[in-house]
């Protein structure tokens, strides 16, 4: 299964050139049972990324462009029924991956509805309740420059990771310009996994071994974010659980059935960056939350000898 996952990462990297680490982090979140928030400006490949994941993981796909006038019925119409890929009769009405594009443009009521869907794995509109398929993955996006319309901190906390795709480097962008039509390229990607594989891997990730010292290490990091003078808000208990889940998924992708400190270190920023709030002092000093998280990481003693476990 690990080889299938790695092949999937390689396939997606064919269209998201130079973004292997971002792809790996998103793959970890999906295999850990979480949802993804992409905070980035338009045109960097958010939809391309979500389409590529749907194709490579064998998941039926749907995209909703969130607008100020979107209604609950629209969510039901578009978030359950799939748009493309794998349109056999049995799966025709089931979308497994939803791209919730520009979610911050919708009303707080709609945003709350989306979060409830993510948590309850079912959608309620009026008296009608629709149970969502397994797996069900939400990849949402918002433009971080639109500061007046960002979704609430409480809603953000329900996303396992918050990432930015960012601009490609010069070499990657030249390669991107040379390649064929992006939509055709996505359709040419090989399906590395299927729905059954994703569900099975999620179960395997849950059973990745975590020693007591790793639990203590995670708690020590989390507590430091809550007491740091540069942060007004640290990592929540939900965030600590997601940090653990992401660490287990990273260990799985690396071919281990146990978590080591480097797993926690690798996933910390993407798991915590969207959950912490800078203090006024940090803003005046022009500090960035990822820099603060990395400095906290450097100050927490790293457990030794775990590589010899299991």
C-alpha positions as CSV (number, residue, x, y, z in Angstrom):
1,X,0.0,0.0,0.0
2,X,2.9,2.4,0.7
3,X,4.1,2.0,-2.8
4,X,0.7,2.8,-4.1
5,X,0.6,6.0,-2.1
6,X,4.1,7.0,-3.3
7,X,3.1,6.2,-6.9
8,X,0.0,8.5,-6.3
9,X,2.2,11.3,-5.1
10,X,4.4,10.9,-8.2
11,X,1.4,10.9,-10.5
12,X,0.0,14.2,-9.0
13,X,3.5,15.8,-9.3
14,X,3.2,15.3,-13.0
15,X,0.7,18.2,-13.1
16,X,1.7,20.0,-9.9
17,X,5.3,20.4,-10.9
18,X,7.7,21.2,-8.1
19,X,5.1,20.8,-5.4
20,X,6.0,17.4,-4.1
21,X,6.0,18.4,-0.4
22,X,2.7,20.1,-0.6
23,X,1.2,17.0,-2.3
24,X,2.7,14.7,0.3
25,X,1.2,16.9,3.1
26,X,-2.3,16.8,1.4
27,X,-2.0,13.1,0.9
28,X,-1.2,12.6,4.6
29,X,-4.2,14.7,5.6
30,X,-6.5,12.6,3.4
31,X,-5.1,9.3,4.6
32,X,-5.5,10.5,8.2
33,X,-9.2,11.1,7.6
34,X,-9.0,14.9,7.6
35,X,-9.9,17.9,5.3
36,X,-7.7,20.5,3.7
37,X,-7.8,24.3,3.5
38,X,-5.7,25.9,0.8
39,X,-5.1,29.5,1.5
40,X,-3.8,31.1,-1.7
41,X,-4.4,33.6,-4.4
42,X,-6.3,32.7,-7.6
43,X,-4.5,30.9,-10.4
44,X,-1.9,28.9,-8.5
45,X,-3.5,25.5,-9.2
46,X,-6.0,24.8,-6.4
47,X,-8.6,23.2,-8.7
48,X,-5.9,21.4,-10.7
49,X,-4.6,20.0,-7.4
50,X,-8.0,18.8,-6.3
51,X,-8.8,17.2,-9.7
52,X,-5.5,15.4,-9.7
53,X,-6.1,14.0,-6.3
54,X,-9.6,12.8,-7.3
55,X,-8.2,11.2,-10.4
56,X,-5.3,9.4,-8.8
57,X,-7.2,8.2,-5.7
58,X,-10.1,7.0,-7.7
59,X,-12.6,9.4,-6.1
60,X,-15.7,10.9,-7.7
61,X,-15.3,14.6,-7.8
62,X,-17.4,17.8,-7.5
63,X,-16.5,21.4,-7.3
64,X,-18.7,24.3,-5.8
65,X,-17.7,27.9,-6.3
66,X,-19.0,29.5,-3.1
67,X,-20.7,32.9,-3.7
68,X,-22.5,35.3,-1.4
69,X,-25.9,34.1,-2.7
70,X,-25.3,30.3,-2.4
71,X,-28.1,28.5,-0.7
72,X,-28.3,25.2,1.4
73,X,-30.1,23.5,-1.5
74,X,-27.1,24.3,-3.7
75,X,-24.8,22.6,-1.3
76,X,-27.0,19.5,-1.4
77,X,-27.3,19.5,-5.2
78,X,-23.6,19.9,-5.8
79,X,-21.8,18.4,-2.8
80,X,-23.4,14.9,-3.0
81,X,-23.6,14.3,-6.8
82,X,-20.4,13.8,-8.7
83,X,-19.3,15.7,-11.7
84,X,-16.8,13.5,-13.4
85,X,-14.6,10.4,-13.1
86,X,-15.9,6.9,-12.5
87,X,-19.5,7.4,-13.5
88,X,-20.8,3.8,-13.2
89,X,-24.4,3.3,-12.1
90,X,-23.6,2.2,-8.5
91,X,-21.5,5.3,-7.8
92,X,-23.3,7.8,-10.0
93,X,-24.8,9.9,-7.2
94,X,-21.8,9.8,-4.8
95,X,-19.2,12.4,-4.7
96,X,-16.2,11.5,-2.5
97,X,-14.1,14.6,-3.0
98,X,-15.6,18.1,-2.8
99,X,-13.6,21.2,-3.9
100,X,-15.2,24.0,-1.9
101,X,-13.7,26.9,-3.8
102,X,-13.5,30.4,-2.3
103,X,-15.5,29.3,0.7
104,X,-15.0,32.6,2.5
105,X,-17.2,34.3,-0.1
106,X,-20.3,32.6,1.3
107,X,-22.4,33.5,4.3
108,X,-21.4,32.3,7.8
109,X,-24.5,30.1,7.7
110,X,-23.2,28.2,4.6
111,X,-19.7,28.0,6.1
112,X,-21.2,26.5,9.3
113,X,-23.1,24.0,7.2
114,X,-20.0,22.9,5.4
115,X,-18.1,22.4,8.7
116,X,-21.0,20.4,10.1
117,X,-20.9,18.2,7.0
118,X,-17.2,17.6,7.5
119,X,-17.7,16.7,11.1
120,X,-20.9,14.7,11.0
121,X,-20.3,13.0,7.6
122,X,-23.9,13.8,6.7
123,X,-25.8,16.7,5.1
124,X,-29.1,18.0,6.5
125,X,-31.2,20.3,4.5
126,X,-34.6,20.9,6.0
127,X,-36.0,17.5,7.0
128,X,-33.8,15.6,4.5
129,X,-30.6,13.9,5.8
130,X,-28.1,12.5,3.3
131,X,-25.3,10.3,4.7
132,X,-22.1,11.1,2.9
133,X,-20.0,8.3,1.4
134,X,-16.8,6.9,2.9
135,X,-14.3,8.4,2.2
136,X,-15.6,12.0,2.0
137,X,-12.9,14.6,1.6
138,X,-13.3,18.4,1.5
139,X,-10.6,20.5,-0.1
140,X,-11.6,24.1,0.6
141,X,-9.9,27.3,-0.5
142,X,-9.9,31.0,0.4
143,X,-7.8,34.0,-0.6
144,X,-5.7,35.1,2.4
145,X,-5.5,38.6,1.0
146,X,-9.3,39.1,1.4
147,X,-8.8,39.8,5.1
148,X,-12.3,41.2,5.6
149,X,-14.0,37.9,4.5
150,X,-11.9,35.1,6.0
151,X,-13.8,32.3,7.6
152,X,-13.8,32.2,11.4
153,X,-11.1,30.7,13.5
154,X,-13.5,28.2,14.9
155,X,-14.3,26.9,11.4
156,X,-10.6,26.9,10.4
157,X,-9.9,24.6,13.4
158,X,-11.9,21.9,11.7
159,X,-9.5,21.6,8.8
160,X,-6.7,19.2,9.5
161,X,-4.1,21.2,7.6
162,X,-3.9,24.7,6.2
163,X,-1.5,25.0,3.3
164,X,-0.4,27.4,0.5
165,X,0.5,26.1,-2.9
166,X,2.4,29.3,-3.8
167,X,4.0,30.3,-7.1
168,X,6.3,27.7,-8.9
169,X,10.0,28.3,-9.1
170,X,11.4,29.3,-12.4
171,X,12.5,25.8,-13.6
172,X,9.1,24.3,-12.6
173,X,7.2,27.1,-14.3
174,X,9.1,26.6,-17.6
175,X,8.3,22.9,-17.5
176,X,4.7,23.7,-16.8
177,X,4.5,26.0,-19.8
178,X,6.0,23.3,-22.0
179,X,3.6,20.6,-21.0
180,X,0.3,19.8,-22.8
181,X,-3.2,21.0,-21.9
182,X,-3.6,20.7,-18.1
183,X,-7.1,19.0,-18.3
184,X,-5.8,16.5,-20.8
185,X,-2.8,15.9,-18.5
186,X,-5.0,15.2,-15.5
187,X,-7.1,12.7,-17.6
188,X,-3.9,10.9,-18.6
189,X,-2.8,10.4,-14.9
190,X,-2.8,6.8,-13.7
191,X,-5.2,5.8,-11.0
192,X,-2.8,4.7,-8.2
193,X,-5.4,3.8,-5.6
194,X,-9.2,3.3,-5.5
195,X,-11.9,3.9,-2.9
196,X,-11.3,0.6,-1.2
197,X,-7.6,1.3,-1.0
198,X,-8.1,4.7,0.6
199,X,-10.4,3.2,3.3
200,X,-8.0,0.4,4.0
201,X,-5.0,2.7,4.3
202,X,-7.0,5.0,6.7
203,X,-7.5,2.0,9.0
204,X,-3.7,1.1,8.8
205,X,-2.8,4.7,9.6
206,X,-5.0,4.6,12.7
207,X,-3.0,1.6,14.0
208,X,0.4,3.2,13.5
209,X,2.1,2.8,16.9
210,X,2.7,5.9,19.1
211,X,4.9,5.6,22.2
212,X,4.3,7.5,25.4
213,X,7.3,9.8,24.8
214,X,5.8,10.9,21.4
215,X,2.5,11.8,23.2
216,X,4.5,13.8,25.7
217,X,6.5,15.4,22.9
218,X,3.3,16.5,21.1
219,X,1.8,17.9,24.3
220,X,5.0,19.8,25.1
221,X,5.0,21.5,21.7
222,X,1.3,22.3,22.0
223,X,1.7,23.8,25.4
224,X,4.5,26.0,24.2
225,X,2.2,27.5,21.6
226,X,-0.3,28.3,24.3
227,X,2.1,30.2,26.5
228,X,4.3,31.9,23.9
229,X,4.2,35.7,24.1
230,X,4.1,36.0,20.3
231,X,0.8,34.1,20.1
232,X,-2.5,35.1,21.4
233,X,-4.0,31.8,20.6
234,X,-2.2,28.4,20.6
235,X,-3.0,25.0,19.2
236,X,-6.4,23.7,20.4
237,X,-7.0,20.2,21.7
238,X,-8.5,19.3,18.3
239,X,-5.3,20.6,16.8
240,X,-3.2,18.4,19.0
241,X,-5.2,15.4,17.9
242,X,-4.8,16.3,14.3
243,X,-1.1,16.8,14.8
244,X,-1.0,13.2,16.1
245,X,-3.0,11.9,13.2
246,X,-0.8,13.7,10.7
247,X,2.3,12.3,12.3
248,X,0.9,8.8,12.0
249,X,0.1,9.3,8.3
250,X,3.6,10.7,7.7
251,X,5.1,7.7,9.3
252,X,3.0,5.4,7.2
253,X,4.1,7.2,4.0
254,X,7.7,6.9,5.1
255,X,7.2,3.1,5.4
256,X,7.1,2.9,9.2
257,X,4.5,1.4,11.5
258,X,5.5,3.7,14.4
259,X,5.9,7.5,14.9
260,X,9.3,9.2,15.5
261,X,9.9,12.9,16.4
262,X,10.8,13.8,12.8
263,X,7.2,12.9,11.8
264,X,5.8,15.4,14.3
265,X,8.4,18.0,13.2
266,X,7.6,17.5,9.5
267,X,3.8,18.1,9.8
268,X,3.7,20.7,12.6
269,X,3.6,23.9,10.5
270,X,0.9,22.8,8.1
271,X,-1.2,21.3,10.9
272,X,-0.9,24.3,13.2
273,X,-0.2,27.4,11.1
274,X,-4.0,28.1,10.5
275,X,-4.9,27.5,14.1
276,X,-2.7,30.0,15.9
277,X,-3.2,33.8,16.2
278,X,-0.3,36.2,16.3
279,X,-0.1,38.7,19.2
280,X,0.0,42.4,18.6
281,X,3.7,42.4,19.4
282,X,4.4,39.7,16.8
283,X,2.5,41.7,14.2
284,X,4.5,44.9,15.0
285,X,7.7,42.8,14.7
286,X,6.4,41.5,11.3
287,X,6.8,37.9,12.6
288,X,5.2,35.0,10.7
289,X,3.4,32.2,12.4
290,X,5.4,29.5,10.7
291,X,8.6,31.1,11.9
292,X,7.3,31.2,15.5
293,X,6.2,27.5,15.3
294,X,9.6,26.4,14.1
295,X,11.3,28.4,16.8
296,X,9.1,26.7,19.4
297,X,10.0,23.4,17.9
298,X,13.7,24.1,18.3
299,X,13.1,24.9,22.0
300,X,11.4,21.6,22.9
301,X,13.7,18.7,23.8
302,X,13.6,15.9,21.2
303,X,13.0,12.3,22.5
304,X,15.9,9.9,21.8
305,X,16.0,6.3,20.9
306,X,12.6,5.9,19.4
307,X,14.0,4.7,16.1
308,X,14.8,1.4,17.8
309,X,11.2,0.8,18.9
310,X,9.2,-1.9,17.1
